[in-house]
Amino acid sequence: MTLLRLFRPALLVLALLPAGAMAQDPDERDLQALRFYINENNEQAIRSELRRLQVQFPEWSPPDDLSNLNRDVPPGLVDGIYQLIAREDFAGARDRIEDATRTYPNWTPSADLLQTLSLAEAQREFTAAVDAGNSQAAIRIARATPALLVCERVNNAWLLAEQYQAVGQTDTARGIYRGVADSCTTPDVLVATLEKSASVSNAAQLQEMAALMRNTAPGVAAQINAVETRLLAGLGAAPAPGAAPAEAPAAAGVPVTDATRPEARPATLGQPRPAPAQAPASRTMAAPAPAGAARAAPSGGGAGYNAVLAAAQAGDWRRCLSLATGAKQPEIVSQRGWCNFNIDRPMQALKDFRAAASSTRDGNLQRDSLYGMALTMLRMNMVDQAASVAAQTHFTPEQRLEIETEILDKRGVAAYERGDYRRAIAYFDEVERLTGRMRRDLAMLKGYAYLNSGQRDRARALFQMLHDQMATAESRRALAAAIQ
């Protein structure tokens, strides 16, 4: 049996299965945020979290006395175990679980907790094997842990393909890239996968890979075509006659109230959305902050930190990384995380943020590093993990609003993409309640969710409002779909 057959079901099933899709009641991890808010006595947050849970788990009813949710184990015990896992103190996490099962005989660790622990251990072992250049060990670990190869951890699949290439098994490496192309729909992931596959593909194989990606994610066709043309030119070949056009036709236009018809979909579904609009000056995500706006370097940072910070403020991410290479001071490691974040190296960013958060005694630096962790997890579609970090951290109001809004945003889009339109609408409504507004792309998606759930009048009204605000080809297509 080839590796591809071993790991591809994980990509197809684990990556695409929405969190909690098979569960009727929330498990220990689902309740983390609610328990945190109960312990904080934050009534507004408790109400908001209860609404979210009841949307996600419609058959679940919270107990009349919410304190019963903490009846079996002390508040924070499970959260503490997750924190140990986040810090990669796996032995400590296992000791804590063993102590808890002895002390509280009625409590057993949830399957999610145990899976999170074992997966985190496997991830560290896999990363260490790759870093050490031990390809055989990395391959063995990946074969034993298919969950390492889901779309949310696509960097692992890329690294594994490189390990097979290093040992001369180029067909298997190409098979891994094909597994990603057949399962993952994020535009940046598909483009990067196509580029990486060129090192183990001839022209025909590259064209086959591009065609598979266009089939997997039609909305990304224009980007795939451009990359395919460039890569084929590098191989001295031309695009195949009859390749997909540069702009895929919009599939919007027909609601699913008629089971024989395809669902209505916005033309931009699956396209990348903008990064958060603002970030602290010393960790800019899109543009340098105004001069003088950065916070002062924490004590002990010295000139090294100031130089790294200056490079970050100038938006010179590569210089920032060069200056911060090998640094151990938490403030420099955290800033290195933001520079990795900006240069789209999420795995490295996550490692830096985790290291800084676990090693500093500066409360503000720890909080901001955990904020970076949560944002990076969201960028990698690790939504539940980001929610876990948010539940355990005293973010500033601005940070919490951004993180919670992005979590709801991603859960709403995920609900839409799996056809759970009413739940998608509920998530989008909560985004609007929290922020007082809704981005145009989410509003358009909400309109299609109305349309696909049979609420044609609401869809038409929302599309008309968006069209009146700014008439575009997209809004005209949406209106046409709603009035058929």
Secondary structure, DSSP 4 states (H G I P E B T S, - for coil): --HHHHHHHIIIIITTSPTTTT-SS--TTTTHHHHHHHHHT-HHHHHHHHHHHHHH-TT----SSGGGGGSSS-TTHHHHHHHHHHTT-HHHHHHHHHHHHHH-TT----HHHHHHHHHHHHHHHHHHHHHTT-HHHHHHHHHH-GGGGSGGGHHHHHHHHHHHHHTT-HHHHHHHHHHHHHH---HHHHHHHHHHHGGG--HHHHHHHHHHHHHH-GGGHHHHHHHHHHHHHHTT--PPTTPPPSSPPP--S--TTSTTSPPP--TTTTS--PPPS---GGG-SSSPPPTT-SPPPPTT-HHHHHHHHHHHHTT-HHHHHHHHTT--SHHHHHHHHHHHHHTT-HHHHHHHHHHHHHH---HHHHHHHHHHHHHHHHHTT-HHHHHHHHHH----HHHHHHHHHHHHHHHHHHHHHTT-HHHHHHHHHHHHHHHS---HHHHHHHHHHHHHTT-HHHHHHHHHHHHHHS--HHHHHHHHHHH-
